[in-house]
């Protein structure tokens, strides 16, 4: 019986596949860069400690003073 972790991993693979299809008309370098960026984001989220709380957009785009 698959665990919820297995289900989540499968869902990520499905979503990445759909995103790759969405990017199919882009230049190869663009597709590679976009997919690499999404994979890095996924890895960052996975490595967050369980008690990290919610993710806020300021963590990605710091506001300059």
PDBQT receptor file of N, H, CA, C and O in Angstrom, charges set to zero:
ATOM      1  N   UNK A   1       0.850  -1.182   0.000  1.00  0.00    +0.000 N 
ATOM      2  CA  UNK A   1       0.000   0.000   0.000  1.00  0.00    +0.000 C 
ATOM      3  C   UNK A   1       0.893   1.241   0.000  1.00  0.00    +0.000 C 
ATOM      4  O   UNK A   1       1.733   1.396   0.887  1.00  0.00    +0.000 OA
ATOM      5  N   UNK A   2       0.719   2.126  -0.987  1.00  0.00    +0.000 N 
ATOM      6  H   UNK A   2       0.037   2.000  -1.707  1.00  0.00    +0.000 HD
ATOM      7  CA  UNK A   2       1.572   3.317  -1.058  1.00  0.00    +0.000 C 
ATOM      8  C   UNK A   2       1.308   4.265   0.115  1.00  0.00    +0.000 C 
ATOM      9  O   UNK A   2       0.178   4.417   0.578  1.00  0.00    +0.000 OA
ATOM     10  N   UNK A   3       2.376   4.885   0.571  1.00  0.00    +0.000 N 
ATOM     11  H   UNK A   3       3.294   4.761   0.195  1.00  0.00    +0.000 HD
ATOM     12  CA  UNK A   3       2.243   5.848   1.661  1.00  0.00    +0.000 C 
ATOM     13  C   UNK A   3       1.879   7.209   1.093  1.00  0.00    +0.000 C 
ATOM     14  O   UNK A   3       1.919   7.421  -0.119  1.00  0.00    +0.000 OA
ATOM     15  N   UNK A   4       1.525   8.123   1.977  1.00  0.00    +0.000 N 
ATOM     16  H   UNK A   4       1.492   7.951   2.961  1.00  0.00    +0.000 HD
ATOM     17  CA  UNK A   4       1.219   9.481   1.518  1.00  0.00    +0.000 C 
ATOM     18  C   UNK A   4       2.471  10.128   0.940  1.00  0.00    +0.000 C 
ATOM     19  O   UNK A   4       2.378  10.985   0.061  1.00  0.00    +0.000 OA
ATOM     20  N   UNK A   5       3.656   9.719   1.433  1.00  0.00    +0.000 N 
ATOM     21  H   UNK A   5       3.732   9.023   2.147  1.00  0.00    +0.000 HD
ATOM     22  CA  UNK A   5       4.914  10.241   0.874  1.00  0.00    +0.000 C 
ATOM     23  C   UNK A   5       5.090   9.752  -0.564  1.00  0.00    +0.000 C 
ATOM     24  O   UNK A   5       5.504  10.515  -1.437  1.00  0.00    +0.000 OA
ATOM     25  N   UNK A   6       4.776   8.485  -0.806  1.00  0.00    +0.000 N 
ATOM     26  H   UNK A   6       4.440   7.865  -0.096  1.00  0.00    +0.000 HD
ATOM     27  CA  UNK A   6       4.845   7.951  -2.168  1.00  0.00    +0.000 C 
ATOM     28  C   UNK A   6       3.871   8.678  -3.083  1.00  0.00    +0.000 C 
ATOM     29  O   UNK A   6       4.199   9.003  -4.223  1.00  0.00    +0.000 OA
ATOM     30  N   UNK A   7       2.671   8.929  -2.572  1.00  0.00    +0.000 N 
ATOM     31  H   UNK A   7       2.404   8.665  -1.645  1.00  0.00    +0.000 HD
ATOM     32  CA  UNK A   7       1.671   9.663  -3.353  1.00  0.00    +0.000 C 
ATOM     33  C   UNK A   7       2.176  11.064  -3.701  1.00  0.00    +0.000 C 
ATOM     34  O   UNK A   7       1.994  11.530  -4.826  1.00  0.00    +0.000 OA
ATOM     35  N   UNK A   8       2.805  11.729  -2.743  1.00  0.00    +0.000 N 
ATOM     36  H   UNK A   8       2.953  11.350  -1.829  1.00  0.00    +0.000 HD
ATOM     37  CA  UNK A   8       3.326  13.077  -2.970  1.00  0.00    +0.000 C 
ATOM     38  C   UNK A   8       4.434  13.055  -4.017  1.00  0.00    +0.000 C 
ATOM     39  O   UNK A   8       4.488  13.922  -4.889  1.00  0.00    +0.000 OA
ATOM     40  N   UNK A   9       5.314  12.066  -3.929  1.00  0.00    +0.000 N 
ATOM     41  H   UNK A   9       5.270  11.362  -3.220  1.00  0.00    +0.000 HD
ATOM     42  CA  UNK A   9       6.410  11.952  -4.903  1.00  0.00    +0.000 C 
ATOM     43  C   UNK A   9       5.843  11.719  -6.301  1.00  0.00    +0.000 C 
ATOM     44  O   UNK A   9       6.293  12.334  -7.268  1.00  0.00    +0.000 OA
ATOM     45  N   UNK A  10       4.861  10.836  -6.405  1.00  0.00    +0.000 N 
ATOM     46  H   UNK A  10       4.495  10.336  -5.620  1.00  0.00    +0.000 HD
ATOM     47  CA  UNK A  10       4.236  10.581  -7.705  1.00  0.00    +0.000 C 
ATOM     48  C   UNK A  10       3.562  11.831  -8.252  1.00  0.00    +0.000 C 
ATOM     49  O   UNK A  10       3.645  12.110  -9.448  1.00  0.00    +0.000 OA
ATOM     50  N   UNK A  11       2.902  12.578  -7.392  1.00  0.00    +0.000 N 
ATOM     51  H   UNK A  11       2.835  12.352  -6.420  1.00  0.00    +0.000 HD
ATOM     52  CA  UNK A  11       2.233  13.814  -7.820  1.00  0.00    +0.000 C 
ATOM     53  C   UNK A  11       3.251  14.835  -8.324  1.00  0.00    +0.000 C 
ATOM     54  O   UNK A  11       3.000  15.522  -9.315  1.00  0.00    +0.000 OA
ATOM     55  N   UNK A  12       4.381  14.939  -7.658  1.00  0.00    +0.000 N 
ATOM     56  H   UNK A  12       4.585  14.381  -6.853  1.00  0.00    +0.000 HD
ATOM     57  CA  UNK A  12       5.430  15.864  -8.106  1.00  0.00    +0.000 C 
ATOM     58  C   UNK A  12       5.924  15.452  -9.484  1.00  0.00    +0.000 C 
ATOM     59  O   UNK A  12       6.116  16.304 -10.351  1.00  0.00    +0.000 OA
ATOM     60  N   UNK A  13       6.133  14.155  -9.697  1.00  0.00    +0.000 N 
ATOM     61  H   UNK A  13       5.977  13.463  -8.992  1.00  0.00    +0.000 HD
ATOM     62  CA  UNK A  13       6.583  13.682 -11.012  1.00  0.00    +0.000 C 
ATOM     63  C   UNK A  13       5.555  14.008 -12.097  1.00  0.00    +0.000 C 
ATOM     64  O   UNK A  13       5.915  14.420 -13.200  1.00  0.00    +0.000 OA
ATOM     65  N   UNK A  14       4.287  13.821 -11.778  1.00  0.00    +0.000 N 
ATOM     66  H   UNK A  14       3.995  13.486 -10.882  1.00  0.00    +0.000 HD
ATOM     67  CA  UNK A  14       3.225  14.131 -12.738  1.00  0.00    +0.000 C 
ATOM     68  C   UNK A  14       3.229  15.636 -13.055  1.00  0.00    +0.000 C 
ATOM     69  O   UNK A  14       3.163  16.033 -14.219  1.00  0.00    +0.000 OA
ATOM     70  N   UNK A  15       3.307  16.454 -12.019  1.00  0.00    +0.000 N 
ATOM     71  H   UNK A  15       3.360  16.132 -11.073  1.00  0.00    +0.000 HD
ATOM     72  CA  UNK A  15       3.293  17.909 -12.227  1.00  0.00    +0.000 C 
ATOM     73  C   UNK A  15       4.515  18.373 -13.009  1.00  0.00    +0.000 C 
ATOM     74  O   UNK A  15       4.399  19.240 -13.876  1.00  0.00    +0.000 OA
ATOM     75  N   UNK A  16       5.683  17.810 -12.716  1.00  0.00    +0.000 N 
ATOM     76  H   UNK A  16       5.777  17.106 -12.012  1.00  0.00    +0.000 HD
ATOM     77  CA  UNK A  16       6.887  18.165 -13.478  1.00  0.00    +0.000 C 
ATOM     78  C   UNK A  16       6.741  17.768 -14.943  1.00  0.00    +0.000 C 
ATOM     79  O   UNK A  16       7.161  18.505 -15.835  1.00  0.00    +0.000 OA
ATOM     80  N   UNK A  17       6.153  16.618 -15.185  1.00  0.00    +0.000 N 
ATOM     81  H   UNK A  17       5.812  16.019 -14.460  1.00  0.00    +0.000 HD
ATOM     82  CA  UNK A  17       5.912  16.182 -16.560  1.00  0.00    +0.000 C 
ATOM     83  C   UNK A  17       4.965  17.123 -17.293  1.00  0.00    +0.000 C 
ATOM     84  O   UNK A  17       5.191  17.460 -18.455  1.00  0.00    +0.000 OA
ATOM     85  N   UNK A  18       3.912  17.541 -16.614  1.00  0.00    +0.000 N 
ATOM     86  H   UNK A  18       3.728  17.267 -15.670  1.00  0.00    +0.000 HD
ATOM     87  CA  UNK A  18       2.968  18.490 -17.213  1.00  0.00    +0.000 C 
ATOM     88  C   UNK A  18       3.645  19.825 -17.486  1.00  0.00    +0.000 C 
ATOM     89  O   UNK A  18       3.413  20.442 -18.526  1.00  0.00    +0.000 OA
ATOM     90  N   UNK A  19       4.477  20.270 -16.561  1.00  0.00    +0.000 N 
ATOM     91  H   UNK A  19       4.666  19.769 -15.717  1.00  0.00    +0.000 HD
ATOM     92  CA  UNK A  19       5.185  21.543 -16.750  1.00  0.00    +0.000 C 
ATOM     93  C   UNK A  19       6.153  21.434 -17.927  1.00  0.00    +0.000 C 
ATOM     94  O   UNK A  19       6.283  22.370 -18.716  1.00  0.00    +0.000 OA
ATOM     95  N   UNK A  20       6.828  20.296 -18.044  1.00  0.00    +0.000 N 
ATOM     96  H   UNK A  20       6.723  19.536 -17.403  1.00  0.00    +0.000 HD
ATOM     97  CA  UNK A  20       7.749  20.092 -19.162  1.00  0.00    +0.000 C 
ATOM     98  C   UNK A  20       6.983  20.121 -20.490  1.00  0.00    +0.000 C 
ATOM     99  O   UNK A  20       7.471  20.683 -21.471  1.00  0.00    +0.000 OA
ATOM    100  N   UNK A  21       5.809  19.530 -20.527  1.00  0.00    +0.000 N 
ATOM    101  H   UNK A  21       5.412  19.074 -19.730  1.00  0.00    +0.000 HD
ATOM    102  CA  UNK A  21       4.982  19.585 -21.740  1.00  0.00    +0.000 C 
ATOM    103  C   UNK A  21       4.571  21.016 -22.047  1.00  0.00    +0.000 C 
ATOM    104  O   UNK A  21       4.572  21.427 -23.207  1.00  0.00    +0.000 OA
ATOM    105  N   UNK A  22       4.219  21.779 -21.012  1.00  0.00    +0.000 N 
ATOM    106  H   UNK A  22       4.219  21.445 -20.070  1.00  0.00    +0.000 HD
ATOM    107  CA  UNK A  22       3.847  23.179 -21.180  1.00  0.00    +0.000 C 
ATOM    108  C   UNK A  22       4.994  23.972 -21.803  1.00  0.00    +0.000 C 
ATOM    109  O   UNK A  22       4.767  24.880 -22.603  1.00  0.00    +0.000 OA
ATOM    110  N   UNK A  23       6.228  23.624 -21.430  1.00  0.00    +0.000 N 
ATOM    111  H   UNK A  23       6.412  22.886 -20.780  1.00  0.00    +0.000 HD
ATOM    112  CA  UNK A  23       7.398  24.336 -21.921  1.00  0.00    +0.000 C 
ATOM    113  C   UNK A  23       7.890  23.831 -23.278  1.00  0.00    +0.000 C 
ATOM    114  O   UNK A  23       8.891  24.330 -23.792  1.00  0.00    +0.000 OA
ATOM    115  N   UNK A  24       7.210  22.862 -23.856  1.00  0.00    +0.000 N 
ATOM    116  H   UNK A  24       6.397  22.456 -23.438  1.00  0.00    +0.000 HD
ATOM    117  CA  UNK A  24       7.719  22.187 -25.051  1.00  0.00    +0.000 C 
ATOM    118  C   UNK A  24       7.999  23.114 -26.225  1.00  0.00    +0.000 C 
ATOM    119  O   UNK A  24       8.833  22.778 -27.066  1.00  0.00    +0.000 OA
ATOM    120  N   UNK A  25       7.353  24.245 -26.318  1.00  0.00    +0.000 N 
ATOM    121  H   UNK A  25       6.675  24.518 -25.635  1.00  0.00    +0.000 HD
ATOM    122  CA  UNK A  25       7.600  25.166 -27.425  1.00  0.00    +0.000 C 
ATOM    123  C   UNK A  25       8.756  26.121 -27.190  1.00  0.00    +0.000 C 
ATOM    124  O   UNK A  25       9.114  26.887 -28.085  1.00  0.00    +0.000 OA
ATOM    125  N   UNK A  26       9.338  26.089 -26.017  1.00  0.00    +0.000 N 
ATOM    126  H   UNK A  26       9.047  25.467 -25.291  1.00  0.00    +0.000 HD
ATOM    127  CA  UNK A  26      10.435  26.995 -25.662  1.00  0.00    +0.000 C 
ATOM    128  C   UNK A  26      11.764  26.442 -26.166  1.00  0.00    +0.000 C 
ATOM    129  O   UNK A  26      11.872  25.264 -26.509  1.00  0.00    +0.000 OA
ATOM    130  N   UNK A  27      12.757  27.297 -26.206  1.00  0.00    +0.000 N 
ATOM    131  H   UNK A  27      12.669  28.253 -25.927  1.00  0.00    +0.000 HD
ATOM    132  CA  UNK A  27      14.106  26.869 -26.571  1.00  0.00    +0.000 C 
ATOM    133  C   UNK A  27      14.602  25.851 -25.543  1.00  0.00    +0.000 C 
ATOM    134  O   UNK A  27      14.219  25.896 -24.374  1.00  0.00    +0.000 OA
ATOM    135  N   UNK A  28      15.456  24.936 -25.994  1.00  0.00    +0.000 N 
ATOM    136  H   UNK A  28      15.767  24.899 -26.944  1.00  0.00    +0.000 HD
ATOM    137  CA  UNK A  28      15.938  23.877 -25.118  1.00  0.00    +0.000 C 
ATOM    138  C   UNK A  28      16.618  24.432 -23.870  1.00  0.00    +0.000 C 
ATOM    139  O   UNK A  28      16.411  23.915 -22.772  1.00  0.00    +0.000 OA
ATOM    140  N   UNK A  29      17.422  25.473 -24.028  1.00  0.00    +0.000 N 
ATOM    141  H   UNK A  29      17.590  25.893 -24.920  1.00  0.00    +0.000 HD
ATOM    142  CA  UNK A  29      18.100  26.079 -22.880  1.00  0.00    +0.000 C 
ATOM    143  C   UNK A  29      17.115  26.679 -21.885  1.00  0.00    +0.000 C 
ATOM    144  O   UNK A  29      17.318  26.591 -20.674  1.00  0.00    +0.000 OA
ATOM    145  N   UNK A  30      16.058  27.282 -22.393  1.00  0.00    +0.000 N 
ATOM    146  H   UNK A  30      15.893  27.352 -23.376  1.00  0.00    +0.000 HD
ATOM    147  CA  UNK A  30      15.031  27.858 -21.530  1.00  0.00    +0.000 C 
ATOM    148  C   UNK A  30      14.318  26.756 -20.750  1.00  0.00    +0.000 C 
ATOM    149  O   UNK A  30      14.119  26.866 -19.540  1.00  0.00    +0.000 OA
ATOM    150  N   UNK A  31      13.939  25.703 -21.451  1.00  0.00    +0.000 N 
ATOM    151  H   UNK A  31      14.100  25.614 -22.434  1.00  0.00    +0.000 HD
ATOM    152  CA  UNK A  31      13.272  24.576 -20.798  1.00  0.00    +0.000 C 
ATOM    153  C   UNK A  31      14.158  23.985 -19.713  1.00  0.00    +0.000 C 
ATOM    154  O   UNK A  31      13.697  23.738 -18.598  1.00  0.00    +0.000 OA
ATOM    155  N   UNK A  32      15.425  23.758 -20.031  1.00  0.00    +0.000 N 
ATOM    156  H   UNK A  32      15.800  23.959 -20.936  1.00  0.00    +0.000 HD
ATOM    157  CA  UNK A  32      16.360  23.205 -19.050  1.00  0.00    +0.000 C 
ATOM    158  C   UNK A  32      16.474  24.108 -17.827  1.00  0.00    +0.000 C 
ATOM    159  O   UNK A  32      16.452  23.627 -16.694  1.00  0.00    +0.000 OA
ATOM    160  N   UNK A  33      16.596  25.413 -18.051  1.00  0.00    +0.000 N 
ATOM    161  H   UNK A  33      16.613  25.804 -18.971  1.00  0.00    +0.000 HD
ATOM    162  CA  UNK A  33      16.746  26.359 -16.943  1.00  0.00    +0.000 C 
ATOM    163  C   UNK A  33      15.491  26.397 -16.074  1.00  0.00    +0.000 C 
ATOM    164  O   UNK A  33      15.586  26.389 -14.847  1.00  0.00    +0.000 OA
ATOM    165  N   UNK A  34      14.327  26.437 -16.697  1.00  0.00    +0.000 N 
ATOM    166  H   UNK A  34      14.250  26.443 -17.694  1.00  0.00    +0.000 HD
ATOM    167  CA  UNK A  34      13.078  26.489 -15.939  1.00  0.00    +0.000 C 
ATOM    168  C   UNK A  34      12.882  25.219 -15.111  1.00  0.00    +0.000 C 
ATOM    169  O   UNK A  34      12.510  25.289 -13.939  1.00  0.00    +0.000 OA
ATOM    170  N   UNK A  35      13.131  24.064 -15.720  1.00  0.00    +0.000 N 
ATOM    171  H   UNK A  35      13.433  24.007 -16.672  1.00  0.00    +0.000 HD
ATOM    172  CA  UNK A  35      12.976  22.811 -14.994  1.00  0.00    +0.000 C 
ATOM    173  C   UNK A  35      13.996  22.694 -13.865  1.00  0.00    +0.000 C 
ATOM    174  O   UNK A  35      13.669  22.206 -12.784  1.00  0.00    +0.000 OA
ATOM    175  N   UNK A  36      15.218  23.135 -14.107  1.00  0.00    +0.000 N 
ATOM    176  H   UNK A  36      15.484  23.532 -14.985  1.00  0.00    +0.000 HD
ATOM    177  CA  UNK A  36      16.249  23.116 -13.064  1.00  0.00    +0.000 C 
ATOM    178  C   UNK A  36      15.836  24.000 -11.890  1.00  0.00    +0.000 C 
ATOM    179  O   UNK A  36      16.018  23.626 -10.731  1.00  0.00    +0.000 OA
ATOM    180  N   UNK A  37      15.282  25.169 -12.191  1.00  0.00    +0.000 N 
ATOM    181  H   UNK A  37      15.134  25.473 -13.132  1.00  0.00    +0.000 HD
ATOM    182  CA  UNK A  37      14.839  26.083 -11.142  1.00  0.00    +0.000 C 
ATOM    183  C   UNK A  37      13.718  25.464 -10.309  1.00  0.00    +0.000 C 
ATOM    184  O   UNK A  37      13.726  25.558  -9.082  1.00  0.00    +0.000 OA
ATOM    185  N   UNK A  38      12.758  24.832 -10.978  1.00  0.00    +0.000 N 
ATOM    186  H   UNK A  38      12.752  24.755 -11.975  1.00  0.00    +0.000 HD
ATOM    187  CA  UNK A  38      11.644  24.196 -10.254  1.00  0.00    +0.000 C 
ATOM    188  C   UNK A  38      12.168  23.052  -9.399  1.00  0.00    +0.000 C 
ATOM    189  O   UNK A  38      11.720  22.872  -8.267  1.00  0.00    +0.000 OA
ATOM    190  N   UNK A  39      13.108  22.278  -9.924  1.00  0.00    +0.000 N 
ATOM    191  H   UNK A  39      13.471  22.425 -10.844  1.00  0.00    +0.000 HD
ATOM    192  CA  UNK A  39      13.669  21.164  -9.140  1.00  0.00    +0.000 C 
ATOM    193  C   UNK A  39      14.405  21.687  -7.915  1.00  0.00    +0.000 C 
ATOM    194  O   UNK A  39      14.314  21.092  -6.841  1.00  0.00    +0.000 OA
ATOM    195  N   UNK A  40      15.136  22.795  -8.059  1.00  0.00    +0.000 N 
ATOM    196  H   UNK A  40      15.210  23.278  -8.931  1.00  0.00    +0.000 HD
ATOM    197  CA  UNK A  40      15.834  23.393  -6.913  1.00  0.00    +0.000 C 
ATOM    198  C   UNK A  40      14.829  23.882  -5.875  1.00  0.00    +0.000 C 
ATOM    199  O   UNK A  40      15.044  23.719  -4.674  1.00  0.00    +0.000 OA
ATOM    200  N   UNK A  41      13.743  24.476  -6.332  1.00  0.00    +0.000 N 
ATOM    201  H   UNK A  41      13.568  24.609  -7.308  1.00  0.00    +0.000 HD
ATOM    202  CA  UNK A  41      12.701  24.934  -5.412  1.00  0.00    +0.000 C 
ATOM    203  C   UNK A  41      12.100  23.751  -4.655  1.00  0.00    +0.000 C 
ATOM    204  O   UNK A  41      11.907  23.822  -3.442  1.00  0.00    +0.000 OA
ATOM    205  N   UNK A  42      11.807  22.678  -5.363  1.00  0.00    +0.000 N 
ATOM    206  H   UNK A  42      11.963  22.621  -6.349  1.00  0.00    +0.000 HD
ATOM    207  CA  UNK A  42      11.251  21.490  -4.717  1.00  0.00    +0.000 C 
ATOM    208  C   UNK A  42      12.229  20.950  -3.675  1.00  0.00    +0.000 C 
ATOM    209  O   UNK A  42      11.829  20.604  -2.564  1.00  0.00    +0.000 OA
ATOM    210  N   UNK A  43      13.508  20.879  -4.035  1.00  0.00    +0.000 N 
ATOM    211  H   UNK A  43      13.833  21.160  -4.937  1.00  0.00    +0.000 HD
ATOM    212  CA  UNK A  43      14.518  20.382  -3.096  1.00  0.00    +0.000 C 
ATOM    213  C   UNK A  43      14.593  21.273  -1.869  1.00  0.00    +0.000 C 
ATOM    214  O   UNK A  43      14.727  20.774  -0.751  1.00  0.00    +0.000 OA
ATOM    215  N   UNK A  44      14.510  22.586  -2.059  1.00  0.00    +0.000 N 
ATOM    216  H   UNK A  44      14.401  22.991  -2.967  1.00  0.00    +0.000 HD
ATOM    217  CA  UNK A  44      14.561  23.529  -0.928  1.00  0.00    +0.000 C 
ATOM    218  C   UNK A  44      13.373  23.292   0.010  1.00  0.00    +0.000 C 
ATOM    219  O   UNK A  44      13.532  23.262   1.230  1.00  0.00    +0.000 OA
ATOM    220  N   UNK A  45      12.188  23.125  -0.572  1.00  0.00    +0.000 N 
ATOM    221  H   UNK A  45      12.059  23.150  -1.563  1.00  0.00    +0.000 HD
ATOM    222  CA  UNK A  45      10.986  22.898   0.247  1.00  0.00    +0.000 C 
ATOM    223  C   UNK A  45      11.097  21.577   1.000  1.00  0.00    +0.000 C 
ATOM    224  O   UNK A  45      10.754  21.501   2.180  1.00  0.00    +0.000 OA
ATOM    225  N   UNK A  46      11.571  20.545   0.325  1.00  0.00    +0.000 N 
ATOM    226  H   UNK A  46      11.850  20.607  -0.634  1.00  0.00    +0.000 HD
ATOM    227  CA  UNK A  46      11.700  19.236   0.967  1.00  0.00    +0.000 C 
ATOM    228  C   UNK A  46      12.669  19.288   2.141  1.00  0.00    +0.000 C 
ATOM    229  O   UNK A  46      12.465  18.597   3.138  1.00  0.00    +0.000 OA
ATOM    230  N   UNK A  47      13.715  20.094   2.038  1.00  0.00    +0.000 N 
ATOM    231  H   UNK A  47      13.881  20.656   1.228  1.00  0.00    +0.000 HD
ATOM    232  CA  UNK A  47      14.727  20.157   3.092  1.00  0.00    +0.000 C 
ATOM    233  C   UNK A  47      14.350  21.068   4.254  1.00  0.00    +0.000 C 
ATOM    234  O   UNK A  47      15.064  21.112   5.256  1.00  0.00    +0.000 OA
ATOM    235  N   UNK A  48      13.255  21.789   4.139  1.00  0.00    +0.000 N 
ATOM    236  H   UNK A  48      12.676  21.753   3.325  1.00  0.00    +0.000 HD
ATOM    237  CA  UNK A  48      12.816  22.629   5.248  1.00  0.00    +0.000 C 
ATOM    238  C   UNK A  48      12.475  21.749   6.450  1.00  0.00    +0.000 C 
ATOM    239  O   UNK A  48      11.891  20.677   6.294  1.00  0.00    +0.000 OA
ATOM    240  N   UNK A  49      12.839  22.202   7.635  1.00  0.00    +0.000 N 
ATOM    241  H   UNK A  49      13.313  23.073   7.761  1.00  0.00    +0.000 HD
ATOM    242  CA  UNK A  49      12.460  21.415   8.812  1.00  0.00    +0.000 C 
ATOM    243  C   UNK A  49      10.932  21.409   8.972  1.00  0.00    +0.000 C 
ATOM    244  O   UNK A  49      10.263  22.369   8.587  1.00  0.00    +0.000 OA
ATOM    245  N   UNK A  50      10.384  20.329   9.539  1.00  0.00    +0.000 N 
ATOM    246  H   UNK A  50      10.927  19.549   9.852  1.00  0.00    +0.000 HD
ATOM    247  CA  UNK A  50       8.934  20.221   9.676  1.00  0.00    +0.000 C 
ATOM    248  C   UNK A  50       8.311  21.376  10.457  1.00  0.00    +0.000 C 
ATOM    249  O   UNK A  50       7.143  21.701  10.247  1.00  0.00    +0.000 OA
ATOM    250  N   UNK A  51       9.069  21.993  11.345  1.00  0.00    +0.000 N 
ATOM    251  H   UNK A  51      10.018  21.729  11.516  1.00  0.00    +0.000 HD
ATOM    252  CA  UNK A  51       8.532  23.087  12.159  1.00  0.00    +0.000 C 
ATOM    253  C   UNK A  51       8.857  24.455  11.570  1.00  0.00    +0.000 C 
ATOM    254  O   UNK A  51       8.824  25.456  12.287  1.00  0.00    +0.000 OA
ATOM    255  N   UNK A  52       9.172  24.515  10.275  1.00  0.00    +0.000 N 
ATOM    256  H   UNK A  52       9.198  23.703   9.693  1.00  0.00    +0.000 HD
ATOM    257  CA  UNK A  52       9.570  25.778   9.639  1.00  0.00    +0.000 C 
ATOM    258  C   UNK A  52       8.400  26.741   9.481  1.00  0.00    +0.000 C 
ATOM    259  O   UNK A  52       8.603  27.930   9.236  1.00  0.00    +0.000 OA
ATOM    260  N   UNK A  53       7.193  26.242   9.618  1.00  0.00    +0.000 N 
ATOM    261  H   UNK A  53       7.028  25.276   9.817  1.00  0.00    +0.000 HD
ATOM    262  CA  UNK A  53       6.028  27.111   9.463  1.00  0.00    +0.000 C 
ATOM    263  C   UNK A  53       5.675  27.300   8.000  1.00  0.00    +0.000 C 
ATOM    264  O   UNK A  53       6.095  26.531   7.135  1.00  0.00    +0.000 OA
ATOM    265  N   UNK A  54       4.902  28.331   7.745  1.00  0.00    +0.000 N 
ATOM    266  H   UNK A  54       4.561  28.955   8.448  1.00  0.00    +0.000 HD
ATOM    267  CA  UNK A  54       4.456  28.604   6.387  1.00  0.00    +0.000 C 
ATOM    268  C   UNK A  54       5.572  29.227   5.565  1.00  0.00    +0.000 C 
ATOM    269  O   UNK A  54       6.481  29.863   6.098  1.00  0.00    +0.000 OA
ATOM    270  N   UNK A  55       5.483  29.032   4.262  1.00  0.00    +0.000 N 
ATOM    271  H   UNK A  55       4.745  28.516   3.829  1.00  0.00    +0.000 HD
ATOM    272  CA  UNK A  55       6.422  29.652   3.327  1.00  0.00    +0.000 C 
ATOM    273  C   UNK A  55       5.782  30.953   2.849  1.00  0.00    +0.000 C 
ATOM    274  O   UNK A  55       4.629  30.970   2.421  1.00  0.00    +0.000 OA
ATOM    275  N   UNK A  56       6.539  32.028   2.928  1.00  0.00    +0.000 N 
ATOM    276  H   UNK A  56       7.476  32.014   3.277  1.00  0.00    +0.000 HD
ATOM    277  CA  UNK A  56       6.045  33.345   2.497  1.00  0.00    +0.000 C 
ATOM    278  C   UNK A  56       6.852  33.844   1.315  1.00  0.00    +0.000 C 
ATOM    279  O   UNK A  56       8.031  33.519   1.177  1.00  0.00    +0.000 OA
ATOM    280  N   UNK A  57       6.221  34.630   0.469  1.00  0.00    +0.000 N 
ATOM    281  H   UNK A  57       5.263  34.894   0.581  1.00  0.00    +0.000 HD
ATOM    282  CA  UNK A  57       6.886  35.106  -0.740  1.00  0.00    +0.000 C 
ATOM    283  C   UNK A  57       8.138  35.918  -0.428  1.00  0.00    +0.000 C 
ATOM    284  O   UNK A  57       9.028  36.000  -1.275  1.00  0.00    +0.000 OA
ATOM    285  N   UNK A  58       8.241  36.516   0.743  1.00  0.00    +0.000 N 
ATOM    286  H   UNK A  58       7.518  36.449   1.431  1.00  0.00    +0.000 HD
ATOM    287  CA  UNK A  58       9.428  37.288   1.093  1.00  0.00    +0.000 C 
ATOM    288  C   UNK A  58      10.679  36.405   1.174  1.00  0.00    +0.000 C 
ATOM    289  O   UNK A  58      11.800  36.901   1.061  1.00  0.00    +0.000 OA
ATOM    290  N   UNK A  59      10.483  35.109   1.367  1.00  0.00    +0.000 N 
ATOM    291  H   UNK A  59       9.572  34.707   1.459  1.00  0.00    +0.000 HD
ATOM    292  CA  UNK A  59      11.613  34.195   1.396  1.00  0.00    +0.000 C 
ATOM    293  C   UNK A  59      12.218  34.025   0.009  1.00  0.00    +0.000 C 
ATOM    294  O   UNK A  59      13.369  33.604  -0.109  1.00  0.00    +0.000 OA
ATOM    295  N   UNK A  60      11.479  34.336  -1.026  1.00  0.00    +0.000 N 
ATOM    296  H   UNK A  60      10.544  34.678  -0.930  1.00  0.00    +0.000 HD
ATOM    297  CA  UNK A  60      11.953  34.206  -2.395  1.00  0.00    +0.000 C 
ATOM    298  C   UNK A  60      12.385  35.558  -2.967  1.00  0.00    +0.000 C 
ATOM    299  O   UNK A  60      13.365  35.640  -3.708  1.00  0.00    +0.000 OA
ATOM    300  N   UNK A  61      11.672  36.583  -2.632  1.00  0.00    +0.000 N 
ATOM    301  H   UNK A  61      10.875  36.517  -2.031  1.00  0.00    +0.000 HD
ATOM    302  CA  UNK A  61      11.909  37.915  -3.189  1.00  0.00    +0.000 C 
ATOM    303  C   UNK A  61      12.004  38.923  -2.047  1.00  0.00    +0.000 C 
ATOM    304  O   UNK A  61      11.014  39.571  -1.708  1.00  0.00    +0.000 OA
ATOM    305  N   UNK A  62      13.177  39.056  -1.459  1.00  0.00    +0.000 N 
ATOM    306  H   UNK A  62      13.981  38.529  -1.734  1.00  0.00    +0.000 HD
ATOM    307  CA  UNK A  62      13.302  40.006  -0.346  1.00  0.00    +0.000 C 
ATOM    308  C   UNK A  62      12.950  41.420  -0.784  1.00  0.00    +0.000 C 
ATOM    309  O   UNK A  62      13.281  41.846  -1.891  1.00  0.00    +0.000 OA
ATOM    310  N   UNK A  63      12.286  42.123   0.084  1.00  0.00    +0.000 N 
ATOM    311  H   UNK A  63      12.017  41.778   0.983  1.00  0.00    +0.000 HD
ATOM    312  CA  UNK A  63      11.905  43.497  -0.184  1.00  0.00    +0.000 C 
ATOM    313  C   UNK A  63      13.089  44.390   0.172  1.00  0.00    +0.000 C 
ATOM    314  O   UNK A  63      13.633  44.318   1.274  1.00  0.00    +0.000 OA
ATOM    315  N   UNK A  64      13.478  45.236  -0.787  1.00  0.00    +0.000 N 
ATOM    316  H   UNK A  64      13.036  45.295  -1.683  1.00  0.00    +0.000 HD
ATOM    317  CA  UNK A  64      14.584  46.151  -0.506  1.00  0.00    +0.000 C 
ATOM    318  C   UNK A  64      14.049  47.412   0.141  1.00  0.00    +0.000 C 
ATOM    319  O   UNK A  64      12.929  47.844  -0.131  1.00  0.00    +0.000 OA
ATOM    320  N   UNK A  65      14.859  47.987   0.991  1.00  0.00    +0.000 N 
ATOM    321  H   UNK A  65      15.769  47.636   1.212  1.00  0.00    +0.000 HD
ATOM    322  CA  UNK A  65      14.445  49.213   1.705  1.00  0.00    +0.000 C 
ATOM    323  C   UNK A  65      14.633  50.434   0.856  1.00  0.00    +0.000 C 
ATOM    324  O   UNK A  65      14.337  51.544   1.297  1.00  0.00    +0.000 OA
TER     325      UNK A  65
